[in-house]
Protein backbone atom coordinates (compact mmCIF):
# COMPACT_ATOMS: atom_id res chain seq x y z
CA UNK A 1 0.00 0.00 0.00
CA UNK A 2 2.83 2.39 0.93
CA UNK A 3 4.63 1.55 -2.30
CA UNK A 4 1.49 2.26 -4.36
CA UNK A 5 0.96 5.57 -2.55
CA UNK A 6 4.59 6.63 -3.06
CA UNK A 7 4.11 6.24 -6.83
CA UNK A 8 1.80 9.28 -6.63
CA UNK A 9 4.04 11.38 -4.37
CA UNK A 10 7.15 11.87 -6.50
CA UNK A 11 8.20 15.15 -8.12
CA UNK A 12 6.84 14.24 -11.55
CA UNK A 13 3.37 13.48 -10.20
CA UNK A 14 3.34 16.70 -8.15
CA UNK A 15 4.16 18.66 -11.31
CA UNK A 16 1.34 16.88 -13.16
CA UNK A 17 -0.97 17.69 -10.22
CA UNK A 18 -0.20 21.41 -10.66
CA UNK A 19 -0.62 21.06 -14.44
CA UNK A 20 -4.12 19.76 -13.77
CA UNK A 21 -4.85 22.55 -11.29
CA UNK A 22 -3.72 25.24 -13.74
CA UNK A 23 -5.81 23.70 -16.54
CA UNK A 24 -8.94 23.31 -14.42
CA UNK A 25 -8.86 26.72 -12.76
CA UNK A 26 -9.95 28.91 -15.73
CA UNK A 27 -12.82 26.68 -16.85
CA UNK A 28 -15.28 27.52 -14.07
CA UNK A 29 -14.39 31.21 -14.42
CA UNK A 30 -15.92 31.13 -17.92
CA UNK A 31 -18.50 28.46 -17.05
CA UNK A 32 -20.52 27.90 -13.84
CA UNK A 33 -19.04 30.70 -11.73
CA UNK A 34 -19.53 33.19 -14.55
CA UNK A 35 -23.17 32.05 -14.84
CA UNK A 36 -23.81 32.92 -11.19
CA UNK A 37 -22.03 36.27 -11.55
CA UNK A 38 -24.31 37.09 -14.51
CA UNK A 39 -27.41 35.92 -12.64
CA UNK A 40 -26.52 38.18 -9.70
CA UNK A 41 -26.97 41.10 -12.11
CA UNK A 42 -30.32 39.74 -13.41
CA UNK A 43 -29.01 38.69 -16.80
CA UNK A 44 -31.60 36.45 -18.59
CA UNK A 45 -31.14 32.65 -18.64
CA UNK A 46 -31.02 32.69 -22.46
CA UNK A 47 -28.14 35.18 -22.36
CA UNK A 48 -26.34 33.13 -19.69
CA UNK A 49 -26.66 30.03 -21.86
CA UNK A 50 -25.50 31.96 -24.93
CA UNK A 51 -22.34 32.97 -23.06
CA UNK A 52 -21.25 29.34 -23.55
CA UNK A 53 -20.24 30.39 -27.07
CA UNK A 54 -17.30 32.43 -25.73
CA UNK A 55 -15.72 29.09 -24.81
CA UNK A 56 -15.50 28.01 -28.45
CA UNK A 57 -11.67 28.27 -28.45
CA UNK A 58 -11.71 25.06 -26.37
CA UNK A 59 -13.59 23.41 -29.23
CA UNK A 60 -11.30 24.64 -32.00
CA UNK A 61 -7.90 24.53 -30.33
CA UNK A 62 -6.89 21.76 -32.71
CA UNK A 63 -6.61 24.46 -35.39
CA UNK A 64 -3.53 26.07 -33.79
CA UNK A 65 -2.28 23.01 -31.92
CA UNK A 66 0.04 22.06 -34.85
CA UNK A 67 1.77 25.45 -34.48
CA UNK A 68 2.24 24.86 -30.76
CA UNK A 69 3.52 21.37 -31.63
CA UNK A 70 6.17 22.51 -34.12
CA UNK A 71 7.01 26.23 -33.94
CA UNK A 72 9.33 27.40 -31.13
CA UNK A 73 8.62 30.62 -29.24
CA UNK A 74 11.15 33.38 -30.11
CA UNK A 75 13.39 34.45 -27.21
CA UNK A 76 12.08 31.65 -24.97
CA UNK A 77 12.99 28.62 -27.09
CA UNK A 78 16.11 27.97 -25.00
CA UNK A 79 13.98 26.74 -22.11
CA UNK A 80 12.23 24.24 -24.37
CA UNK A 81 9.26 24.22 -26.71
CA UNK A 82 6.69 22.89 -24.24
CA UNK A 83 7.83 25.10 -21.37
CA UNK A 84 8.01 28.28 -23.45
CA UNK A 85 4.55 27.83 -24.98
CA UNK A 86 3.10 27.04 -21.55
CA UNK A 87 4.53 30.25 -20.06
CA UNK A 88 3.25 32.36 -22.97
CA UNK A 89 -0.26 30.92 -22.53
CA UNK A 90 -0.18 31.41 -18.76
CA UNK A 91 0.97 35.03 -19.01
CA UNK A 92 -1.84 35.73 -21.49
CA UNK A 93 -4.28 33.96 -19.19
CA UNK A 94 -3.23 36.05 -16.21
CA UNK A 95 -3.59 39.32 -18.15
CA UNK A 96 -7.02 38.43 -19.60
CA UNK A 97 -8.39 37.23 -16.23
CA UNK A 98 -7.13 40.43 -14.60
CA UNK A 99 -8.91 42.35 -17.39
CA UNK A 100 -12.15 40.44 -16.80
CA UNK A 101 -11.92 41.29 -13.10
CA UNK A 102 -12.18 44.99 -14.00
CA UNK A 103 -15.58 44.61 -15.75
CA UNK A 104 -19.13 44.34 -14.37
CA UNK A 105 -22.20 42.74 -16.02
CA UNK A 106 -25.08 45.04 -16.95
CA UNK A 107 -27.93 45.36 -19.43
CA UNK A 108 -25.76 47.74 -21.46
CA UNK A 109 -24.89 45.90 -24.69
CA UNK A 110 -21.46 47.48 -25.02
CA UNK A 111 -20.46 46.31 -21.55
CA UNK A 112 -21.72 42.78 -22.22
CA UNK A 113 -19.84 42.71 -25.54
CA UNK A 114 -16.69 43.84 -23.72
CA UNK A 115 -17.16 41.05 -21.16
CA UNK A 116 -17.71 38.54 -23.95
CA UNK A 117 -14.57 39.68 -25.77
CA UNK A 118 -12.35 39.46 -22.67
CA UNK A 119 -13.89 36.13 -21.69
CA UNK A 120 -13.09 34.92 -25.21
CA UNK A 121 -9.44 35.87 -24.57
CA UNK A 122 -9.51 33.90 -21.31
CA UNK A 123 -10.84 30.90 -23.23
CA UNK A 124 -8.21 31.25 -25.98
CA UNK A 125 -5.23 31.37 -23.62
CA UNK A 126 -6.74 28.67 -21.41
CA UNK A 127 -7.23 26.42 -24.46
CA UNK A 128 -3.65 27.10 -25.56
CA UNK A 129 -2.40 26.22 -22.08
CA UNK A 130 -4.40 22.97 -22.29
CA UNK A 131 -2.75 22.10 -25.62
CA UNK A 132 0.70 22.38 -24.06
CA UNK A 133 0.05 20.89 -20.63
CA UNK A 134 -1.94 17.94 -21.98
CA UNK A 135 0.92 17.06 -24.33
CA UNK A 136 3.47 17.72 -21.59
CA UNK A 137 1.69 15.29 -19.24
CA UNK A 138 1.24 12.55 -21.83
CA UNK A 139 4.91 12.77 -22.89
CA UNK A 140 6.16 12.66 -19.30
CA UNK A 141 4.30 9.33 -18.83
CA UNK A 142 4.50 7.96 -22.38
CA UNK A 143 5.54 4.38 -23.07
CA UNK A 144 4.05 2.88 -19.92
CA UNK A 145 0.28 2.28 -19.79
CA UNK A 146 0.28 1.97 -16.00
CA UNK A 147 2.15 5.25 -15.71
CA UNK A 148 -0.27 6.89 -18.17
CA UNK A 149 -3.23 5.86 -16.00
CA UNK A 150 -1.46 7.16 -12.87
CA UNK A 151 -0.66 10.41 -14.67
CA UNK A 152 -4.29 10.73 -15.79
CA UNK A 153 -5.47 10.04 -12.23
CA UNK A 154 -3.26 12.66 -10.58
CA UNK A 155 -3.95 15.15 -13.40
CA UNK A 156 -7.71 14.77 -12.87
CA UNK A 157 -7.18 15.28 -9.14
CA UNK A 158 -5.40 18.59 -9.80
CA UNK A 159 -7.92 19.53 -12.47
CA UNK A 160 -10.86 18.95 -10.19
CA UNK A 161 -9.21 20.88 -7.34
CA UNK A 162 -8.80 23.76 -9.81
CA UNK A 163 -12.49 23.52 -10.68
CA UNK A 164 -13.49 23.56 -7.02
CA UNK A 165 -11.24 26.52 -6.21
CA UNK A 166 -12.60 28.63 -9.10
CA UNK A 167 -16.12 27.31 -8.53
CA UNK A 168 -17.07 26.79 -4.89
CA UNK A 169 -14.05 28.73 -3.63
CA UNK A 170 -14.84 31.72 -5.81
CA UNK A 171 -18.53 31.65 -4.84
CA UNK A 172 -17.61 31.52 -1.15
CA UNK A 173 -15.36 34.54 -1.55
CA UNK A 174 -18.13 36.35 -3.46
CA UNK A 175 -20.23 36.24 -0.28
CA UNK A 176 -17.69 38.59 1.32
CA UNK A 177 -15.97 40.38 -1.58
CA UNK A 178 -17.03 41.73 -4.95
CA UNK A 179 -16.87 39.46 -7.99
CA UNK A 180 -14.13 41.73 -9.36
CA UNK A 181 -11.88 40.98 -6.39
CA UNK A 182 -12.70 37.27 -6.61
CA UNK A 183 -11.68 37.09 -10.27
CA UNK A 184 -8.43 38.92 -9.64
CA UNK A 185 -7.52 36.50 -6.83
CA UNK A 186 -8.09 33.61 -9.23
CA UNK A 187 -5.88 35.32 -11.80
CA UNK A 188 -3.05 35.30 -9.24
CA UNK A 189 -3.43 31.53 -8.78
CA UNK A 190 -2.23 31.01 -12.36
CA UNK A 191 1.25 31.68 -10.94
CA UNK A 192 1.17 28.17 -9.43
CA UNK A 193 0.98 26.76 -12.95
CA UNK A 194 3.97 28.86 -13.99
CA UNK A 195 5.97 27.46 -11.07
CA UNK A 196 5.11 23.89 -12.16
CA UNK A 197 6.24 24.60 -15.72
CA UNK A 198 9.57 26.05 -14.53
CA UNK A 199 10.09 23.00 -12.27
CA UNK A 200 9.42 20.50 -15.07
CA UNK A 201 12.02 19.11 -17.46
CA UNK A 202 11.36 19.37 -21.18
CA UNK A 203 10.11 15.96 -22.44
CA UNK A 204 12.54 14.04 -24.63
CA UNK A 205 9.68 13.08 -26.96
CA UNK A 206 9.26 16.64 -28.26
CA UNK A 207 10.28 16.78 -31.91
CA UNK A 208 12.21 19.68 -33.39
CA UNK A 209 11.54 21.20 -36.82
CA UNK A 210 14.63 22.77 -38.34
CA UNK A 211 14.45 25.80 -40.67
CA UNK A 212 15.51 23.75 -43.71
CA UNK A 213 12.48 21.53 -43.16
CA UNK A 214 9.98 24.40 -43.44
CA UNK A 215 8.62 23.11 -46.77
CA UNK A 216 7.46 19.94 -45.05
CA UNK A 217 6.11 21.78 -42.00
CA UNK A 218 2.53 21.71 -43.28
CA UNK A 219 2.70 17.98 -43.90
CA UNK A 220 4.36 17.22 -40.57
CA UNK A 221 2.23 19.52 -38.43
CA UNK A 222 -1.20 19.27 -40.05
CA UNK A 223 -1.39 16.09 -42.14
CA UNK A 224 0.66 13.43 -40.36
CA UNK A 225 -1.09 13.69 -36.95
CA UNK A 226 -4.42 12.89 -38.62
CA UNK A 227 -2.97 10.15 -40.83
CA UNK A 228 -1.37 8.53 -37.79
CA UNK A 229 -4.56 8.76 -35.77
CA UNK A 230 -6.81 7.07 -38.34
CA UNK A 231 -4.51 4.04 -38.27
CA UNK A 232 -6.24 3.12 -35.00
CA UNK A 233 -8.82 0.39 -35.62
CA UNK A 234 -12.36 1.76 -35.24
CA UNK A 235 -10.95 5.27 -34.88
CA UNK A 236 -14.28 6.86 -35.81
CA UNK A 237 -16.06 5.06 -32.97
CA UNK A 238 -13.28 6.20 -30.62
CA UNK A 239 -13.91 9.81 -31.68
CA UNK A 240 -17.62 9.40 -30.96
CA UNK A 241 -16.79 8.10 -27.49
CA UNK A 242 -14.71 11.20 -26.80
CA UNK A 243 -17.42 13.50 -28.17
CA UNK A 244 -20.40 11.98 -26.37
CA UNK A 245 -18.98 10.61 -23.12
CA UNK A 246 -19.36 13.79 -21.02
CA UNK A 247 -22.44 15.25 -22.76
CA UNK A 248 -24.56 15.11 -19.62
CA UNK A 249 -22.14 17.08 -17.46
CA UNK A 250 -21.53 19.56 -20.29
CA UNK A 251 -25.22 20.23 -20.74
CA UNK A 252 -26.32 20.95 -17.18
CA UNK A 253 -23.02 22.59 -16.14
CA UNK A 254 -23.90 26.21 -17.02
CA UNK A 255 -27.22 25.94 -15.19
CA UNK A 256 -26.02 24.21 -11.99
CA UNK A 257 -25.31 27.29 -9.88
CA UNK A 258 -28.41 29.18 -11.10
CA UNK A 259 -30.38 26.02 -10.15
CA UNK A 260 -29.06 26.09 -6.58
CA UNK A 261 -29.86 29.79 -6.43
CA UNK A 262 -33.43 29.19 -7.63
CA UNK A 263 -33.93 26.62 -4.88
CA UNK A 264 -33.07 29.28 -2.31
CA UNK A 265 -29.52 28.25 -1.37
CA UNK A 266 -27.25 31.14 -0.42
CA UNK A 267 -23.77 31.69 -1.84
CA UNK A 268 -22.29 30.61 1.49
CA UNK A 269 -24.28 27.36 1.48
CA UNK A 270 -23.43 26.61 -2.16
CA UNK A 271 -19.75 27.32 -1.57
CA UNK A 272 -19.56 25.33 1.67
CA UNK A 273 -21.25 22.22 0.28
CA UNK A 274 -19.53 22.21 -3.11
CA UNK A 275 -16.15 23.07 -1.61
CA UNK A 276 -16.11 20.67 1.34
CA UNK A 277 -18.24 17.75 0.16
CA UNK A 278 -17.80 18.34 -3.57
CA UNK A 279 -14.03 18.56 -3.33
CA UNK A 280 -13.76 15.48 -1.10
CA UNK A 281 -16.00 13.48 -3.44
CA UNK A 282 -14.04 14.71 -6.46
CA UNK A 283 -10.69 13.68 -4.99
CA UNK A 284 -12.02 10.28 -3.95
CA UNK A 285 -13.71 9.88 -7.33
CA UNK A 286 -10.52 10.62 -9.26
CA UNK A 287 -8.57 8.06 -7.22
CA UNK A 288 -11.36 5.46 -7.37
CA UNK A 289 -11.51 5.96 -11.13
CA UNK A 290 -7.83 5.01 -11.42
CA UNK A 291 -8.35 1.99 -9.13
CA UNK A 292 -11.40 0.83 -11.10
CA UNK A 293 -9.59 1.09 -14.43
CA UNK A 294 -6.66 -0.89 -13.05
CA UNK A 295 -9.03 -3.61 -11.85
CA UNK A 296 -11.48 -4.09 -14.73
CA UNK A 297 -9.75 -2.37 -17.65
CA UNK A 298 -10.28 0.92 -19.44
CA UNK A 299 -13.18 0.09 -21.75
CA UNK A 300 -15.23 -1.78 -19.11
CA UNK A 301 -14.67 1.12 -16.75
CA UNK A 302 -15.90 3.57 -19.37
CA UNK A 303 -19.11 1.57 -19.86
CA UNK A 304 -19.93 1.27 -16.16
CA UNK A 305 -19.16 4.89 -15.42
CA UNK A 306 -21.33 6.18 -18.28
CA UNK A 307 -24.40 4.71 -16.55
CA UNK A 308 -23.27 5.96 -13.14
CA UNK A 309 -23.09 9.49 -14.58
CA UNK A 310 -26.69 9.28 -15.77
CA UNK A 311 -27.96 8.06 -12.40
CA UNK A 312 -26.19 10.79 -10.40
CA UNK A 313 -27.37 13.50 -12.82
CA UNK A 314 -30.96 12.27 -12.36
CA UNK A 315 -30.63 12.91 -8.59
CA UNK A 316 -31.07 16.62 -9.31
CA UNK A 317 -34.73 15.90 -10.15
CA UNK A 318 -35.85 14.84 -6.63
CA UNK A 319 -33.77 17.73 -5.25
CA UNK A 320 -36.14 20.07 -7.09
CA UNK A 321 -39.14 18.66 -5.20
CA UNK A 322 -37.30 18.48 -1.89
CA UNK A 323 -36.33 22.14 -2.27
CA UNK A 324 -34.06 23.97 0.15
CA UNK A 325 -32.66 21.00 2.01
CA UNK A 326 -28.97 21.19 2.95
CA UNK A 327 -28.61 17.46 3.57
CA UNK A 328 -30.11 16.40 0.26
CA UNK A 329 -27.97 18.94 -1.57
CA UNK A 330 -24.89 17.46 0.16
CA UNK A 331 -25.97 13.97 -0.90
CA UNK A 332 -26.65 14.98 -4.52
CA UNK A 333 -23.50 17.04 -5.05
CA UNK A 334 -21.29 14.45 -3.36
CA UNK A 335 -22.51 11.58 -5.55
CA UNK A 336 -22.43 13.69 -8.72
CA UNK A 337 -18.86 14.85 -8.04
CA UNK A 338 -17.80 11.31 -7.15
CA UNK A 339 -19.06 9.91 -10.46
CA UNK A 340 -17.76 12.92 -12.38
CA UNK A 341 -14.26 12.48 -10.95
CA UNK A 342 -14.24 8.80 -11.88
CA UNK A 343 -15.60 9.42 -15.39
CA UNK A 344 -13.12 12.22 -16.07
CA UNK A 345 -10.20 9.99 -15.10
CA UNK A 346 -11.51 7.32 -17.47
CA UNK A 347 -11.97 9.57 -20.51
CA UNK A 348 -8.61 11.30 -20.02
CA UNK A 349 -6.87 7.92 -19.79
CA UNK A 350 -8.74 6.86 -22.95
CA UNK A 351 -7.59 9.95 -24.87
CA UNK A 352 -4.01 9.51 -23.63
CA UNK A 353 -3.92 5.93 -24.96
CA UNK A 354 -5.08 7.14 -28.38
CA UNK A 355 -2.21 9.64 -28.83
CA UNK A 356 0.87 8.83 -30.91
CA UNK A 357 4.40 9.81 -29.95
CA UNK A 358 5.61 12.85 -31.90
CA UNK A 359 2.13 14.30 -32.47
CA UNK A 360 0.86 14.38 -28.90
CA UNK A 361 -0.14 18.05 -28.74
CA UNK A 362 -2.10 18.04 -32.00
CA UNK A 363 -3.84 14.72 -31.43
CA UNK A 364 -4.75 15.38 -27.80
CA UNK A 365 -5.97 18.87 -28.72
CA UNK A 366 -8.19 17.34 -31.41
CA UNK A 367 -9.63 14.79 -28.98
CA UNK A 368 -10.22 17.23 -26.13
CA UNK A 369 -11.71 19.72 -28.61
CA UNK A 370 -14.47 17.22 -29.31
CA UNK A 371 -15.49 17.37 -25.66
CA UNK A 372 -15.36 21.16 -25.98
CA UNK A 373 -17.78 21.09 -28.93
CA UNK A 374 -20.24 19.15 -26.78
CA UNK A 375 -19.75 21.51 -23.85
CA UNK A 376 -19.93 24.79 -25.73
CA UNK A 377 -22.30 24.35 -28.68
CA UNK A 378 -24.85 22.12 -26.95
CA UNK A 379 -24.58 23.95 -23.63
CA UNK A 380 -25.43 27.20 -25.43
CA UNK A 381 -28.97 25.84 -25.86
CA UNK A 382 -29.37 24.83 -22.20
CA UNK A 383 -30.80 28.16 -21.06
CA UNK A 384 -33.32 28.24 -23.91
CA UNK A 385 -34.44 24.64 -23.25
CA UNK A 386 -34.85 25.44 -19.56
CA UNK A 387 -36.99 28.51 -20.30
CA UNK A 388 -39.25 26.40 -22.54
CA UNK A 389 -39.59 23.46 -20.11
CA UNK A 390 -38.87 23.06 -16.39
CA UNK A 391 -36.02 22.02 -14.11
CA UNK A 392 -37.17 18.34 -13.85
CA UNK A 393 -37.47 17.97 -17.64
CA UNK A 394 -34.15 19.74 -18.12
CA UNK A 395 -32.32 17.31 -15.82
CA UNK A 396 -34.11 14.34 -17.40
CA UNK A 397 -32.70 15.40 -20.77
CA UNK A 398 -29.26 15.86 -19.21
CA UNK A 399 -29.33 12.35 -17.67
CA UNK A 400 -30.39 10.71 -20.95
CA UNK A 401 -27.44 12.31 -22.73
CA UNK A 402 -25.19 9.67 -21.11
CA UNK A 403 -26.67 6.93 -23.33
CA UNK A 404 -24.84 7.73 -26.61
CA UNK A 405 -21.46 7.50 -24.88
CA UNK A 406 -22.38 4.17 -23.31
CA UNK A 407 -23.48 2.81 -26.71
CA UNK A 408 -20.20 3.70 -28.44
CA UNK A 409 -18.15 2.30 -25.54
CA UNK A 410 -20.07 -0.97 -25.77
CA UNK A 411 -19.38 -1.09 -29.52
CA UNK A 412 -15.62 -0.78 -28.91
CA UNK A 413 -15.83 -3.39 -26.16
CA UNK A 414 -17.35 -5.85 -28.64
CA UNK A 415 -14.73 -5.06 -31.31
CA UNK A 416 -11.84 -5.22 -28.79
CA UNK A 417 -9.13 -3.23 -30.68
CA UNK A 418 -5.55 -3.96 -29.58
CA UNK A 419 -4.88 -0.54 -28.02
CA UNK A 420 -7.79 -1.07 -25.63
CA UNK A 421 -6.94 -4.67 -24.79
CA UNK A 422 -3.43 -3.59 -23.72
CA UNK A 423 -4.90 -0.91 -21.46
Residue, then its C-alpha position, 0 to 999 in steps of 0.5 A: x500500500x505504501x509503495x502504491x501511494x509513493x508512486x503518486x508522491x514523486x516530483x513528476x506526479x506533483x508537477x502533473x498535479x499542478x498542471x491539472x490545477x492550472x488547466x482546471x482553474x480557468x474553466x469555471x471562471x468562464x463556465x458555472x461561476x460566470x453564470x452565477x455572476x451574470x445571474x446576480x446582475x439579473x441577466x436572462x437565462x437565455x443570455x447566460x446560456x448563450x455565453x457558452x459560445x465564448x468558450x469556443x476556443x476550447x472546441x477549435x484549439x486543434x486548429x492552432x495546436x500544430x503550431x504549438x507542436x512545431x514552432x518554437x517561441x522566439x526568445x524563450x525557445x532555449x527553455x524548451x518548446x513545451x515550457x516556453x509555450x506554456x509560459x506564454x499561454x499562462x501570461x496571457x491567461x493572467x492578463x485576460x483574467x485580470x482584465x475580466x476582473x475589472x468589468x461588471x455585467x449590466x444590461x448595457x450591450x457594449x459592456x456585455x460585448x466587452x465582457x464577452x470579448x475578454x472572456x473569449x481571450x480567457x478561453x483562448x489562452x486557457x485552451x492554448x495552455x491545455x494544448x501544451x500541458x496535456x501534451x506535456x503530461x502525456x509525454x512525461x508518462x509515455x511508453x508505460x500504460x500503468x504510468x499513463x493511468x497514474x498520470x491521468x489520475x493525478x492530473x484529474x485530481x489537480x484539475x478537479x481541485x482547480x475547478x473547485x477553487x474557481x467554482x465553490x471557492x470563488x462563490x464563497x469569496x463572493x459572499x464577502x468580496x465583490x466578484x471583481x476581487x474574486x476574479x483577480x484573486x483567481x488570476x493570481x493563482x495562475x502563478x502556481x501553474x507557472x511554477x510547475x512549468x519552470x520545475x518540469x524538465x522538457x520531455x525528450x519526446x518533443x520533436x524539433x523542426x529545423x528551418x531547412x524543413x519548413x517546406x514539409x512543415x505543413x505535412x508534418x504539423x497538419x497532415x501526419x497527426x491525422x494520418x497517424x490517428x486514423x490508423x487506430x482500428x475503429x478510430x471513428x467510434x473512438x472519436x464518438x466516445x470522446x465526443x459523447x462521453x461527457x455530454x450530460x455534465x456539459x449540458x447541465x453545467x452552465x445551469x447548476x449554480x443558477x439552479x441552486x440559487x433558484x432553490x433558495x440556497x445562499x452563496x455561502x451554502x453553495x460554496x460550503x457544500x460544493x467546496x467541502x463535500x464536492x471537493x472530497x468526493x471529487x478527490x475520492x472519485x478521481x482516485x477510485x476511477x484510477x483503481x477501477x480502471x486498473x481492476x477491470x480495464x479501461x473500456x469496461x470502466x468507461x461503460x460502467x461509469x457512463x451509466x453511473x453518470x446518468x444516475x447521479x445526474x438524475x438525482x437533481x430531479x428529486x432535489x427540485x421537489x425536496x427544495x431547500x434542504x442542505x442534507x439532500x444537496x450534500x448527498x446529490x452534489x457528493x454523488x455527482x462529483x464522485x461519479x464525475x471524478x471517476x468518469x473524467x479519469x476514465x476519458x482522459x486515460x482513454x484519450x491519452x492511450x489514443x495519442x501517438x508519440x511525436x504528435x501528442x499536442x495536435x492529437x490530444x488537442x483534437x480529442x479534447x476539442x471534441x469534448x469542448x464542442x459538446x460543452x460549448x455548442x450544446x450547452x449554449x442551448x441549455x438556457x433556452x431549453x430550460x426557459x421552454x420546459x422546467x427544471x425536472x425535464x431539463x435534468x431528465x434530458x441531461x441524464x439521458x445524454x449519457x446513453x450515446x457514450x455508453x453505446x459507443x463504448x459498448x461497440x468498442x468493447x465488442x470489437x476489442x481493438x488492440x490498443x484497448x486490450x493492452x490498457 
